[in-house]
Amino acid sequence: SQQGEEDPQALSIQEGENATMNCSYKTSINNLQWYRQNSGRGLVHLILIRSNEREKHSGRLRVTLDTSKKSSSLLITASRAADTASYFCATDDDKIIFGKGTRLHILP
Amino acid sequence: DTGVSQDPRHKITKRGQNVTFRCDPISEHNRLYWYRQTLGQGPEFLTYFQNEAQLEKSRLLSDRFSAERPKGSFSTLEIQRTEQGDSAMYLCASSLETGPYGYTFGSGTRLTVV
């Protein structure tokens, strides 16, 4: 079963714009992680936010976590063509459970 | 150590045949995970090991599936009597037990059952 659910399912934006993806989950978590997957490839870990954290930054990535709403968001600033990929949130329960992902397409 | 390796990258097999995939995790990682991913979906958890012990198996893992990690290093995933519905990307990941840390994924094995 999949715990997280990303929104939107697909997103197309112009290069240079910011991209925001949301994730909702159902049960309490220890931490929440975001991963990127380029077409047909393995997943790459982007960032992990613990349940007692509200915001975390890594380069052009900003992640927020609202445990009261059971939701998280991933913001990619100043998007680039190389950011075109699927993005997944994953919640940690001894093993991580993924959502269905947001397919992000950066238009030139 | 160059990361998590999976072999083969692609496998085409006829329905009813058995297939085996291998995963070599990062050497110092004592946890190893198997996921399955179909087109347009997120990875679905199959099973995971801590060292050589298989700690959890998903209900997705039917009796035709078996996974081993004999010496706590590499792992194999075998599918017996393959069915067309087994066609998917099989992903392996590893992590440290203590954390929290992100997982390191391999590039996956794409299985096509014809």
Backbone of each chain as ProteinMPNN parsed JSONL, in Angstrom:
{"seq_chain_A": "SQQGEEDPQALSIQEGENATMNCSYKTSINNLQWYRQNSGRGLVHLILIRSNEREKHSGRLRVTLDTSKKSSSLLITASRAADTASYFCATDDDKIIFGKGTRLHILP", "coords_chain_A": {"N_chain_A": [[0.851, -1.185, 0.0], [0.369, 2.342, -0.525], [1.483, 5.076, 1.223], [1.97, 7.834, 1.037], [0.722, 10.567, -0.892], [1.1, 12.336, -3.754], [0.732, 15.626, -5.078], [0.546, 18.073, -7.614], [-0.342, 15.405, -9.983], [0.99, 15.702, -12.324], [3.121, 18.225, -13.687], [3.905, 21.06, -15.512], [6.243, 23.495, -16.226], [7.826, 26.656, -17.041], [11.283, 26.966, -17.751], [13.317, 28.249, -15.201], [11.256, 29.13, -13.614], [9.609, 28.565, -10.431], [8.927, 25.408, -8.898], [6.4, 23.685, -7.253], [5.545, 20.964, -5.26], [3.286, 18.823, -3.622], [2.67, 16.714, -0.791], [0.675, 14.371, 0.795], [0.002, 12.423, 3.686], [-0.964, 9.524, 5.655], [-0.654, 8.305, 8.239], [1.072, 8.674, 11.431], [4.495, 9.742, 11.394], [8.067, 9.096, 11.38], [9.99, 10.369, 9.915], [10.153, 12.18, 6.817], [10.821, 11.751, 3.425], [12.144, 12.93, 0.314], [12.432, 11.955, -3.057], [13.989, 11.773, -6.274], [13.399, 10.692, -9.598], [14.73, 10.009, -12.603], [13.705, 9.353, -15.967], [13.136, 5.943, -16.334], [15.187, 5.227, -14.641], [17.018, 4.581, -11.519], [16.106, 5.664, -8.169], [16.915, 8.784, -6.627], [18.007, 10.036, -3.612], [16.866, 13.02, -2.227], [16.293, 14.775, -0.019], [15.762, 14.741, 3.512], [13.41, 15.14, 6.061], [12.882, 15.501, 9.456], [10.347, 14.47, 11.828], [10.12, 16.396, 13.801], [10.933, 18.691, 12.682], [10.288, 21.654, 10.78], [10.955, 22.947, 8.467], [13.299, 22.663, 5.809], [16.337, 23.165, 4.015], [18.116, 22.632, 0.984], [20.4, 23.455, -1.165], [18.81, 24.373, -4.103], [16.467, 23.394, -3.196], [13.601, 23.335, -1.119], [12.0, 22.137, 1.638], [9.007, 21.626, 3.371], [7.246, 20.673, 6.332], [4.258, 19.731, 7.794], [3.037, 18.379, 10.421], [0.633, 18.38, 11.72], [-1.238, 18.639, 9.759], [-0.544, 16.511, 8.299], [1.106, 16.726, 5.993], [3.418, 17.636, 3.395], [5.632, 19.749, 1.531], [7.498, 20.232, -1.446], [9.68, 22.478, -2.772], [11.165, 23.603, -5.661], [13.422, 25.869, -6.647], [14.073, 28.293, -9.236], [13.964, 26.638, -11.667], [15.482, 24.106, -13.763], [16.25, 22.565, -16.934], [17.288, 20.071, -16.387], [15.948, 19.322, -14.146], [13.709, 18.016, -14.873], [11.797, 15.274, -14.195], [10.465, 12.549, -12.217], [9.039, 13.004, -9.033], [9.043, 11.836, -5.763], [7.454, 11.466, -2.632], [8.233, 9.967, 0.494], [7.459, 8.026, 3.267], [8.624, 7.018, 6.485], [8.667, 3.935, 7.999], [10.134, 1.851, 9.405], [10.628, 0.696, 6.939], [10.673, 2.502, 3.867], [7.803, 3.97, 2.416], [6.401, 4.719, -0.629], [4.755, 7.385, -2.428], [2.703, 7.969, -5.379], [3.879, 9.805, -6.98], [4.955, 12.895, -8.552], [5.052, 14.038, -11.786], [7.323, 16.031, -13.19], [7.841, 18.469, -15.623], [10.08, 20.45, -17.24], [9.91, 23.172, -19.242], [11.627, 24.455, -22.09]], "CA_chain_A": [[0.0, 0.0, 0.0], [1.152, 3.557, -0.61], [1.079, 5.963, 2.301], [1.981, 9.215, 0.604], [0.041, 10.885, -2.138], [1.629, 13.604, -4.243], [-0.176, 16.485, -5.831], [-0.278, 17.427, -8.645], [0.231, 14.209, -10.585], [1.897, 16.164, -13.371], [3.335, 19.659, -13.618], [4.785, 21.592, -16.546], [6.539, 24.908, -15.983], [8.911, 27.207, -17.833], [12.599, 26.99, -17.118], [13.521, 29.453, -14.414], [10.163, 29.275, -12.648], [9.646, 27.682, -9.262], [8.008, 24.268, -8.943], [5.973, 23.237, -5.925], [4.842, 19.69, -5.217], [2.764, 18.551, -2.288], [2.552, 15.303, -0.4], [-0.126, 14.124, 1.996], [0.169, 11.057, 4.173], [-2.111, 9.129, 6.47], [-0.386, 7.963, 9.628], [2.192, 9.408, 12.009], [5.758, 9.408, 10.747], [9.322, 9.46, 12.029], [10.577, 11.353, 9.031], [9.627, 12.141, 5.462], [11.915, 11.924, 2.476], [11.808, 13.184, -1.084], [13.329, 11.312, -4.018], [13.822, 12.107, -7.687], [13.649, 9.582, -10.507], [14.758, 10.305, -14.031], [12.984, 8.334, -16.713], [13.728, 4.625, -16.467], [16.383, 5.067, -13.806], [16.783, 4.415, -10.097], [15.731, 6.865, -7.417], [17.993, 9.511, -5.968], [17.552, 10.692, -2.391], [17.061, 14.467, -2.285], [16.277, 15.46, 1.261], [14.998, 14.095, 4.582], [12.996, 16.059, 7.11], [12.402, 14.747, 10.608], [9.002, 14.852, 12.248], [10.163, 17.568, 14.689], [11.395, 19.834, 11.893], [9.205, 22.278, 10.007], [11.454, 23.394, 7.174], [14.689, 22.301, 5.574], [16.816, 23.641, 2.726], [19.296, 22.0, 0.404], [20.59, 24.079, -2.478], [17.597, 24.995, -4.633], [15.32, 22.671, -2.662], [13.079, 23.711, 0.188], [10.964, 21.194, 2.053], [8.287, 21.947, 4.603], [6.491, 19.56, 6.916], [3.212, 20.107, 8.73], [2.559, 17.094, 10.941], [-0.77, 18.494, 12.122], [-2.028, 18.426, 8.54], [0.01, 15.348, 7.629], [1.441, 17.13, 4.633], [4.745, 18.169, 3.132], [5.777, 20.323, 0.199], [8.839, 20.355, -2.009], [9.816, 23.618, -3.663], [12.405, 23.689, -6.433], [13.507, 27.234, -7.147], [14.852, 28.545, -10.458], [14.032, 25.303, -12.269], [16.351, 23.878, -14.921], [15.829, 21.43, -17.762], [17.728, 18.828, -15.742], [15.022, 18.98, -13.055], [12.641, 17.186, -15.432], [11.885, 13.964, -13.548], [9.369, 12.263, -11.289], [9.419, 13.28, -7.653], [8.26, 11.008, -4.856], [7.652, 11.568, -1.196], [8.289, 8.638, 1.1], [7.392, 8.071, 4.724], [9.491, 6.017, 7.095], [8.06, 3.062, 9.002], [11.063, 0.717, 9.313], [11.001, 0.773, 5.537], [9.979, 3.674, 3.353], [6.649, 3.733, 1.554], [6.36, 5.805, -1.6], [3.539, 7.777, -3.117], [2.694, 7.705, -6.818], [4.805, 10.719, -7.606], [4.607, 14.033, -9.41], [5.917, 14.104, -12.974], [7.66, 17.428, -13.457], [8.439, 18.707, -16.932], [10.563, 21.812, -17.369], [9.85, 23.587, -20.644], [12.74, 25.386, -22.399]], "C_chain_A": [[0.886, 1.234, 0.0], [0.609, 4.54, 0.404], [0.977, 7.389, 1.817], [1.233, 9.382, -0.697], [0.493, 12.263, -2.577], [0.586, 14.337, -5.078], [0.621, 17.682, -6.338], [0.374, 16.145, -9.156], [1.241, 14.587, -11.65], [1.953, 17.681, -13.339], [4.309, 20.061, -14.719], [4.988, 23.075, -16.285], [7.681, 25.344, -16.892], [10.217, 27.159, -17.027], [12.786, 28.328, -16.402], [12.427, 29.701, -13.39], [10.376, 28.319, -11.475], [8.597, 26.587, -9.406], [7.683, 23.845, -7.525], [5.167, 21.955, -6.046], [4.44, 19.415, -3.774], [2.618, 17.058, -2.052], [1.671, 15.235, 0.836], [0.047, 12.666, 2.403], [-0.865, 10.78, 5.251], [-1.789, 8.911, 7.94], [0.803, 8.757, 10.151], [3.506, 8.885, 11.446], [6.937, 9.729, 11.657], [10.042, 10.532, 11.224], [9.929, 11.207, 7.661], [10.771, 12.461, 4.519], [11.345, 12.239, 1.097], [12.897, 12.571, -1.959], [13.004, 11.816, -5.418], [14.141, 10.862, -8.514], [13.604, 10.091, -11.94], [14.21, 9.096, -14.775], [13.76, 7.033, -16.803], [14.941, 4.363, -15.605], [16.01, 4.796, -12.359], [16.453, 5.739, -9.432], [16.946, 7.481, -6.732], [17.404, 10.236, -4.77], [17.879, 12.184, -2.476], [17.226, 15.069, -0.896], [15.408, 14.681, 2.241], [14.66, 15.136, 5.622], [12.406, 15.231, 8.247], [11.045, 15.282, 11.06], [8.99, 16.074, 13.155], [10.717, 18.808, 13.981], [10.23, 20.38, 11.071], [9.654, 22.675, 8.613], [12.921, 22.99, 7.052], [15.082, 22.729, 4.168], [18.008, 22.797, 2.291], [19.463, 22.549, -1.002], [19.327, 24.783, -2.937], [16.316, 24.323, -4.117], [14.919, 23.224, -1.303], [11.923, 22.772, 0.498], [10.326, 21.705, 3.331], [7.514, 20.719, 5.056], [5.511, 20.113, 7.927], [2.598, 18.807, 9.248], [1.106, 17.171, 11.388], [-1.702, 18.27, 10.938], [-1.577, 17.18, 7.783], [0.322, 15.678, 6.172], [2.852, 17.696, 4.574], [4.735, 18.799, 1.754], [7.255, 20.377, -0.165], [8.824, 21.503, -2.996], [11.175, 23.548, -4.342], [12.436, 25.093, -7.021], [14.362, 27.29, -8.417], [15.063, 27.245, -11.23], [14.916, 25.288, -13.519], [15.84, 22.678, -15.7], [16.168, 20.099, -17.088], [16.836, 18.424, -14.577], [13.845, 18.146, -13.557], [12.797, 15.754, -14.933], [10.577, 13.711, -12.819], [9.886, 12.436, -9.872], [8.462, 12.52, -6.729], [8.519, 11.426, -3.418], [7.581, 10.155, -0.623], [8.294, 8.795, 2.614], [8.085, 6.859, 5.308], [8.771, 5.254, 8.19], [8.862, 1.771, 9.011], [11.5, 0.474, 7.873], [10.196, 1.927, 4.956], [8.895, 3.266, 2.356], [6.491, 4.964, 0.669], [4.935, 6.137, -2.027], [3.664, 7.489, -4.602], [3.533, 8.697, -7.598], [4.17, 11.865, -8.368], [5.586, 14.03, -10.569], [6.105, 15.579, -13.331], [8.338, 17.542, -14.806], [8.805, 20.178, -17.024], [10.64, 22.162, -18.859], [10.96, 24.607, -20.937], [12.245, 26.789, -22.735]], "O_chain_A": [[2.024, 1.186, 0.469], [-0.593, 4.806, 0.44], [0.016, 8.089, 2.137], [1.127, 8.453, -1.498], [0.296, 13.245, -1.862], [-0.302, 13.739, -5.686], [1.339, 18.282, -5.538], [1.512, 15.839, -8.801], [2.23, 13.883, -11.859], [0.97, 18.344, -13.009], [5.391, 19.488, -14.851], [4.023, 23.825, -16.14], [8.409, 24.516, -17.44], [10.23, 27.294, -15.804], [12.456, 29.389, -16.933], [12.646, 30.405, -12.405], [11.199, 27.405, -11.524], [7.521, 26.807, -9.961], [8.576, 23.668, -6.697], [4.226, 21.871, -6.834], [5.168, 19.739, -2.836], [2.465, 16.263, -2.98], [1.894, 15.957, 1.808], [0.216, 11.789, 1.556], [-1.559, 11.689, 5.706], [-2.577, 9.295, 8.804], [1.471, 9.444, 9.379], [3.609, 7.717, 11.069], [6.821, 10.53, 12.584], [10.621, 11.468, 11.774], [9.242, 10.223, 7.388], [11.588, 13.341, 4.791], [10.22, 11.864, 0.765], [14.089, 12.646, -1.663], [11.88, 12.23, -5.699], [15.033, 10.084, -8.175], [12.566, 10.546, -12.42], [14.248, 7.969, -14.28], [14.894, 7.006, -17.282], [15.651, 3.38, -15.814], [14.83, 4.781, -12.008], [16.514, 6.798, -10.057], [17.872, 6.784, -6.318], [16.419, 10.964, -4.897], [19.014, 12.566, -2.758], [18.19, 15.79, -0.635], [14.435, 14.04, 1.845], [15.515, 15.924, 6.024], [11.546, 14.376, 8.032], [10.653, 16.397, 10.718], [7.958, 16.734, 13.276], [10.941, 19.844, 14.607], [9.307, 19.647, 10.717], [8.847, 22.735, 7.686], [13.672, 22.974, 8.027], [14.273, 22.669, 3.241], [18.792, 22.317, 3.11], [18.747, 22.15, -1.921], [18.825, 25.679, -2.258], [15.216, 24.654, -4.558], [15.759, 23.535, -0.458], [10.987, 22.636, -0.29], [11.009, 22.156, 4.251], [7.176, 19.845, 4.258], [5.889, 20.877, 8.816], [1.744, 18.21, 8.593], [0.416, 16.153, 11.433], [-2.817, 17.774, 11.098], [-2.152, 16.83, 6.753], [-0.135, 15.002, 5.249], [3.397, 18.169, 5.572], [3.925, 18.43, 0.903], [8.127, 20.544, 0.687], [8.044, 21.501, -3.948], [12.208, 23.447, -3.679], [11.563, 25.458, -7.809], [15.241, 26.458, -8.639], [16.196, 26.805, -11.424], [15.074, 26.288, -14.219], [15.079, 21.867, -15.171], [15.425, 19.125, -17.206], [16.95, 17.308, -14.069], [13.068, 17.627, -12.756], [13.801, 15.099, -15.21], [9.687, 14.563, -12.807], [11.016, 12.067, -9.554], [7.243, 12.561, -6.897], [9.654, 11.704, -3.034], [6.945, 9.268, -1.194], [9.044, 9.6, 3.166], [8.125, 5.796, 4.688], [8.32, 5.834, 9.178], [8.339, 0.712, 8.665], [12.642, 0.082, 7.633], [9.15, 2.289, 5.495], [9.067, 2.338, 1.565], [6.452, 6.096, 1.151], [4.04, 5.294, -1.991], [4.616, 6.841, -5.037], [3.863, 8.453, -8.758], [3.009, 11.806, -8.772], [6.8, 14.021, -10.368], [5.163, 16.269, -13.721], [9.284, 16.813, -15.105], [7.944, 21.049, -16.902], [11.353, 21.515, -19.625], [11.206, 25.51, -20.137], [13.051, 27.677, -23.015]]}, "seq_chain_B": "DTGVSQDPRHKITKRGQNVTFRCDPISEHNRLYWYRQTLGQGPEFLTYFQNEAQLEKSRLLSDRFSAERPKGSFSTLEIQRTEQGDSAMYLCASSLETGPYGYTFGSGTRLTVV", "coords_chain_B": {"N_chain_B": [[33.73, 2.338, -3.044], [31.082, 2.079, -5.273], [28.376, 2.451, -5.084], [25.007, 1.121, -5.211], [24.633, -1.866, -6.91], [22.951, -3.492, -9.535], [22.027, -6.463, -11.201], [20.762, -8.476, -13.856], [20.586, -5.519, -16.008], [18.496, -5.503, -17.755], [15.952, -7.883, -18.477], [14.484, -10.271, -20.437], [12.014, -12.633, -20.54], [10.371, -15.758, -21.074], [6.983, -16.515, -20.37], [6.394, -18.455, -17.533], [8.97, -19.255, -17.103], [11.796, -19.264, -14.828], [13.381, -16.593, -13.09], [16.248, -14.812, -11.882], [17.474, -12.187, -9.952], [20.18, -10.03, -9.058], [21.54, -8.137, -6.367], [23.939, -5.896, -5.274], [24.751, -4.29, -2.448], [25.783, -1.132, -0.926], [28.787, -1.519, 0.773], [29.055, -1.067, 3.587], [26.469, -0.862, 4.42], [23.9, -2.248, 6.292], [21.282, -2.778, 5.881], [18.991, -3.908, 3.428], [16.831, -3.51, 0.688], [14.048, -4.482, -1.315], [12.131, -3.348, -4.033], [9.31, -2.991, -6.196], [8.353, -1.591, -9.283], [5.932, -0.362, -11.396], [4.916, 1.032, -14.567], [4.36, 4.467, -14.347], [3.72, 4.43, -11.708], [4.515, 4.653, -8.173], [7.367, 3.232, -6.437], [6.818, 0.002, -5.035], [6.925, -1.578, -1.948], [8.617, -4.625, -1.356], [10.268, -6.442, 0.198], [12.571, -6.615, 3.016], [15.902, -6.783, 4.362], [17.879, -7.129, 7.268], [21.128, -7.262, 7.743], [21.672, -10.677, 7.345], [19.139, -11.478, 7.906], [15.773, -11.769, 6.982], [13.453, -9.441, 7.47], [10.912, -8.471, 6.929], [8.153, -9.121, 4.787], [6.242, -8.171, 2.052], [2.717, -8.415, 1.338], [2.5, -8.443, -1.327], [4.427, -10.097, -2.203], [4.261, -12.976, -3.541], [4.03, -16.617, -3.245], [5.612, -17.374, -5.285], [7.759, -15.782, -5.322], [10.997, -15.314, -4.01], [13.454, -14.21, -1.758], [16.836, -13.75, -0.864], [19.614, -13.241, 1.326], [22.345, -14.294, 1.779], [24.899, -14.032, 3.174], [24.7, -11.677, 4.368], [25.554, -9.768, 2.641], [25.467, -9.414, -0.613], [22.293, -9.706, -2.338], [19.704, -11.842, -3.604], [16.886, -12.008, -5.745], [14.39, -14.108, -6.607], [12.107, -15.125, -9.052], [9.713, -17.449, -9.608], [8.167, -19.397, -12.166], [7.267, -17.313, -13.979], [4.898, -14.704, -14.672], [2.914, -12.639, -16.881], [2.11, -10.412, -15.517], [4.191, -9.949, -13.815], [5.952, -8.349, -15.041], [7.935, -5.573, -14.724], [9.865, -2.927, -13.14], [12.448, -3.834, -11.048], [13.677, -2.805, -8.104], [16.482, -2.256, -6.044], [17.652, -1.276, -2.871], [19.8, 0.178, -0.385], [20.713, 0.813, 3.042], [21.975, 2.342, 6.055], [21.475, 0.875, 9.27], [21.123, 2.419, 11.577], [19.808, 5.644, 11.898], [18.024, 8.666, 11.087], [18.522, 7.919, 7.639], [18.732, 8.575, 4.153], [17.842, 6.294, 1.532], [19.98, 4.445, -0.652], [19.629, 3.825, -3.952], [19.793, 1.261, -6.465], [20.148, 1.027, -10.079], [18.19, -0.562, -11.026], [16.446, -3.514, -12.254], [14.972, -4.257, -15.211], [12.264, -6.15, -15.937], [10.775, -8.052, -18.431], [8.12, -9.994, -19.274], [7.207, -12.277, -21.633]], "CA_chain_B": [[32.429, 1.719, -3.288], [30.457, 2.951, -6.254], [26.945, 2.513, -4.921], [24.265, -0.135, -5.273], [24.677, -2.452, -8.25], [21.955, -4.518, -9.842], [22.34, -7.217, -12.405], [21.084, -7.678, -15.034], [19.824, -4.28, -16.17], [17.271, -5.864, -18.468], [15.743, -9.319, -18.615], [13.277, -10.677, -21.148], [11.847, -14.056, -20.31], [9.079, -16.306, -21.488], [6.078, -16.852, -19.275], [6.615, -19.783, -16.983], [10.383, -19.439, -16.772], [12.278, -18.678, -13.577], [14.411, -15.571, -13.241], [16.915, -14.413, -10.642], [18.158, -10.902, -10.011], [21.159, -9.853, -7.998], [21.781, -6.779, -5.882], [25.108, -5.689, -4.408], [24.543, -3.002, -1.771], [26.974, -0.454, -0.412], [29.355, -2.543, 1.66], [28.836, -0.84, 5.018], [25.031, -0.81, 4.696], [23.426, -3.548, 6.743], [19.899, -2.993, 5.457], [18.802, -4.037, 1.988], [15.398, -3.482, 0.397], [13.594, -4.727, -2.68], [10.892, -2.691, -4.424], [8.865, -3.218, -7.567], [7.737, -0.38, -9.818], [5.328, -0.447, -12.722], [4.912, 2.306, -15.269], [3.478, 5.506, -13.853], [3.447, 4.225, -10.283], [5.656, 4.72, -7.283], [7.901, 1.917, -6.04], [6.063, -0.726, -4.009], [7.807, -2.36, -1.094], [8.489, -6.083, -1.423], [10.864, -7.108, 1.345], [13.851, -6.051, 3.388], [16.825, -7.556, 5.185], [18.877, -6.506, 8.127], [22.176, -8.282, 7.608], [21.152, -11.807, 6.58], [17.777, -11.789, 8.335], [14.67, -11.153, 6.25], [12.622, -8.951, 8.554], [9.52, -8.221, 6.543], [7.762, -9.424, 3.419], [4.947, -7.61, 1.684], [1.732, -9.357, 0.794], [2.717, -8.495, -2.773], [5.412, -11.138, -2.484], [3.564, -14.262, -3.538], [4.873, -17.792, -3.024], [6.534, -17.545, -6.422], [8.889, -14.885, -5.108], [11.825, -15.583, -2.843], [14.632, -13.357, -1.68], [17.854, -14.225, 0.083], [20.821, -12.435, 1.527], [22.986, -15.38, 2.524], [25.996, -13.673, 4.081], [24.523, -10.293, 4.77], [26.151, -8.834, 1.686], [24.596, -9.296, -1.777], [20.984, -10.343, -2.221], [19.071, -12.302, -4.837], [15.429, -12.076, -5.802], [14.015, -15.088, -7.613], [10.687, -15.268, -9.392], [9.468, -18.725, -10.267], [6.983, -19.507, -13.031], [6.909, -15.915, -14.224], [3.636, -14.34, -15.315], [3.031, -11.337, -17.549], [1.93, -9.383, -14.495], [5.451, -9.722, -13.109], [6.725, -7.363, -15.792], [8.094, -4.374, -13.905], [11.227, -2.605, -12.746], [12.739, -4.308, -9.7], [14.665, -1.887, -7.549], [17.136, -2.626, -4.802], [18.205, -0.129, -2.15], [20.453, -0.178, 0.868], [20.862, 1.915, 3.99], [22.467, 1.983, 7.379], [20.389, 0.588, 10.207], [20.911, 3.595, 12.415], [19.522, 6.751, 11.005], [17.502, 8.318, 9.771], [19.267, 8.237, 6.443], [18.068, 8.214, 2.905], [18.253, 5.044, 0.909], [20.701, 4.508, -1.921], [19.007, 2.884, -4.878], [20.437, 0.842, -7.692], [19.482, 1.466, -11.308], [17.049, -1.427, -11.256], [16.397, -4.55, -13.29], [13.677, -4.213, -15.899], [11.826, -7.484, -16.354], [9.67, -8.155, -19.383], [7.67, -11.376, -19.439], [6.474, -12.342, -22.911]], "C_chain_B": [[31.608, 2.644, -4.174], [28.958, 2.996, -6.12], [26.32, 1.139, -5.004], [24.241, -0.626, -6.721], [23.604, -3.51, -8.406], [22.272, -5.169, -11.17], [21.283, -8.303, -12.626], [20.304, -6.368, -15.055], [18.486, -4.563, -16.829], [17.187, -7.388, -18.553], [14.423, -9.538, -19.335], [13.161, -12.177, -20.987], [10.469, -14.498, -20.785], [8.271, -16.661, -20.243], [6.329, -18.287, -18.825], [8.061, -20.075, -16.606], [10.689, -18.824, -15.412], [13.348, -17.636, -13.883], [14.994, -15.241, -11.874], [17.652, -13.111, -10.876], [19.118, -10.804, -8.834], [21.286, -8.389, -7.641], [23.012, -6.787, -4.984], [24.969, -4.324, -3.744], [25.873, -2.322, -1.472], [27.497, -1.299, 0.757], [29.065, -2.314, 3.14], [27.361, -0.752, 5.402], [24.533, -2.186, 5.126], [21.962, -3.795, 6.395], [19.827, -3.002, 3.938], [17.319, -4.22, 1.705], [15.164, -3.837, -1.069], [12.247, -4.037, -2.878], [10.571, -3.105, -5.854], [8.115, -1.966, -8.035], [7.198, -0.654, -11.203], [5.163, 0.957, -13.277], [3.899, 3.277, -14.672], [3.139, 5.397, -12.379], [4.709, 4.457, -9.459], [6.161, 3.334, -6.946], [7.058, 1.307, -4.926], [7.022, -1.633, -3.252], [7.534, -3.849, -1.246], [9.001, -6.76, -0.16], [12.119, -6.371, 1.764], [14.603, -6.949, 4.36], [17.607, -6.627, 6.098], [19.963, -7.554, 8.296], [21.582, -9.456, 6.835], [19.7, -12.134, 6.921], [16.739, -11.032, 7.511], [13.628, -10.738, 7.272], [11.169, -8.743, 8.174], [9.322, -8.556, 5.076], [6.396, -8.838, 3.162], [4.003, -8.709, 1.219], [1.838, -9.44, -0.726], [3.633, -9.644, -3.161], [4.733, -12.492, -2.38], [4.565, -15.396, -3.317], [5.868, -18.003, -4.157], [7.794, -16.698, -6.265], [9.673, -15.341, -3.88], [13.065, -14.703, -2.904], [15.552, -13.904, -0.609], [18.964, -13.195, 0.2], [21.751, -13.289, 2.385], [24.091, -14.967, 3.496], [25.894, -12.221, 4.513], [25.169, -9.3, 3.834], [25.218, -8.686, 0.483], [23.279, -10.019, -1.514], [20.525, -10.818, -3.594], [17.568, -12.31, -4.662], [15.076, -13.025, -6.935], [12.507, -15.069, -7.808], [10.533, -16.582, -10.143], [8.191, -18.646, -11.09], [6.44, -18.112, -13.345], [5.597, -15.782, -14.976], [3.8, -12.963, -15.935], [2.885, -10.195, -16.545], [3.182, -9.119, -13.672], [6.327, -8.702, -13.824], [6.75, -6.05, -15.038], [9.575, -4.059, -13.8], [11.405, -3.075, -11.306], [13.927, -3.516, -9.178], [15.195, -2.412, -6.229], [17.688, -1.349, -4.172], [18.893, -0.628, -0.887], [20.561, 1.058, 1.753], [21.549, 1.398, 5.245], [21.277, 1.717, 8.286], [20.076, 1.8, 11.047], [20.674, 4.782, 11.508], [18.84, 7.88, 11.725], [18.414, 8.764, 8.631], [18.418, 7.905, 5.229], [18.601, 6.9, 2.389], [19.064, 5.348, -0.342], [20.151, 3.415, -2.821], [19.96, 2.489, -5.986], [19.639, 1.313, -8.891], [18.316, 0.566, -11.694], [17.285, -2.493, -12.305], [15.01, -4.493, -13.905], [13.351, -5.598, -16.431], [10.654, -7.375, -17.304], [9.347, -9.627, -19.561], [6.79, -11.442, -20.677], [5.741, -13.673, -23.046]], "O_chain_B": [[31.45, 3.829, -3.881], [28.302, 3.552, -7.001], [27.002, 0.121, -4.885], [23.875, 0.113, -7.635], [23.382, -4.324, -7.51], [22.718, -4.526, -12.12], [20.929, -8.997, -11.673], [19.448, -6.144, -14.198], [17.474, -3.943, -16.505], [18.196, -8.081, -18.683], [13.376, -9.054, -18.903], [14.109, -12.911, -21.268], [9.536, -13.7, -20.879], [8.817, -17.051, -19.211], [6.458, -19.201, -19.639], [8.342, -21.027, -15.878], [9.946, -17.98, -14.912], [14.124, -17.787, -14.826], [14.327, -15.373, -10.848], [18.363, -12.951, -11.867], [18.91, -11.398, -7.777], [21.158, -7.511, -8.494], [23.112, -7.586, -4.053], [25.061, -3.301, -4.422], [26.944, -2.87, -1.733], [26.728, -1.732, 1.615], [28.85, -3.277, 3.877], [27.036, -0.585, 6.577], [24.72, -3.172, 4.413], [21.456, -4.9, 6.592], [20.495, -2.225, 3.256], [16.633, -4.982, 2.386], [15.978, -3.53, -1.94], [11.352, -4.117, -2.036], [11.448, -3.515, -6.613], [7.347, -1.367, -7.283], [7.922, -1.122, -12.082], [5.26, 1.944, -12.548], [2.725, 2.944, -14.512], [2.354, 6.19, -11.86], [5.822, 4.456, -9.985], [5.448, 2.352, -7.151], [6.638, 1.997, -3.997], [7.822, -2.357, -3.845], [6.383, -4.285, -1.264], [8.291, -7.539, 0.476], [12.679, -5.596, 0.988], [14.015, -7.759, 5.076], [17.943, -5.499, 5.739], [19.749, -8.598, 8.911], [21.032, -9.246, 5.754], [19.097, -12.991, 6.275], [16.816, -9.813, 7.361], [12.984, -11.593, 7.88], [10.287, -8.834, 9.028], [10.191, -8.315, 4.238], [5.487, -8.997, 3.977], [4.424, -9.776, 0.772], [1.336, -10.38, -1.341], [3.62, -10.107, -4.302], [4.636, -13.081, -1.304], [5.772, -15.174, -3.215], [6.851, -18.728, -4.002], [8.772, -16.882, -6.99], [9.098, -15.704, -2.853], [13.643, -14.487, -3.969], [15.113, -14.444, 0.407], [19.209, -12.398, -0.706], [21.919, -13.031, 3.576], [24.18, -15.549, 4.577], [26.868, -11.617, 4.963], [25.323, -8.127, 4.173], [24.265, -7.908, 0.546], [23.167, -10.83, -0.595], [20.916, -10.258, -4.619], [17.048, -12.581, -3.58], [15.421, -12.776, -8.091], [11.739, -15.005, -6.848], [11.152, -16.792, -11.186], [7.258, -17.919, -10.749], [5.3, -17.784, -13.015], [5.236, -16.624, -15.798], [4.702, -12.21, -15.571], [3.479, -9.132, -16.719], [3.224, -8.155, -12.907], [7.329, -8.244, -13.274], [5.701, -5.478, -14.745], [10.426, -4.801, -14.29], [10.594, -2.745, -10.441], [15.024, -3.555, -9.736], [14.448, -2.942, -5.406], [18.138, -0.448, -4.879], [18.603, -1.717, -0.39], [20.508, 2.192, 1.277], [21.684, 0.193, 5.46], [20.198, 2.275, 8.086], [18.915, 2.173, 11.214], [21.294, 4.892, 10.45], [19.072, 8.04, 12.924], [18.997, 9.848, 8.667], [17.515, 7.07, 5.281], [19.684, 6.457, 2.77], [18.863, 6.368, -1.002], [20.205, 2.231, -2.488], [20.819, 3.268, -6.398], [18.581, 1.924, -8.743], [17.542, 0.9, -12.592], [18.194, -2.394, -13.13], [14.003, -4.657, -13.216], [14.07, -6.145, -17.266], [9.667, -6.695, -17.023], [10.207, -10.415, -19.955], [5.769, -10.761, -20.769], [5.072, -13.911, -24.052]]}, "name": "protein", "num_of_chains": 2, "seq": "SQQGEEDPQALSIQEGENATMNCSYKTSINNLQWYRQNSGRGLVHLILIRSNEREKHSGRLRVTLDTSKKSSSLLITASRAADTASYFCATDDDKIIFGKGTRLHILPDTGVSQDPRHKITKRGQNVTFRCDPISEHNRLYWYRQTLGQGPEFLTYFQNEAQLEKSRLLSDRFSAERPKGSFSTLEIQRTEQGDSAMYLCASSLETGPYGYTFGSGTRLTVV"}
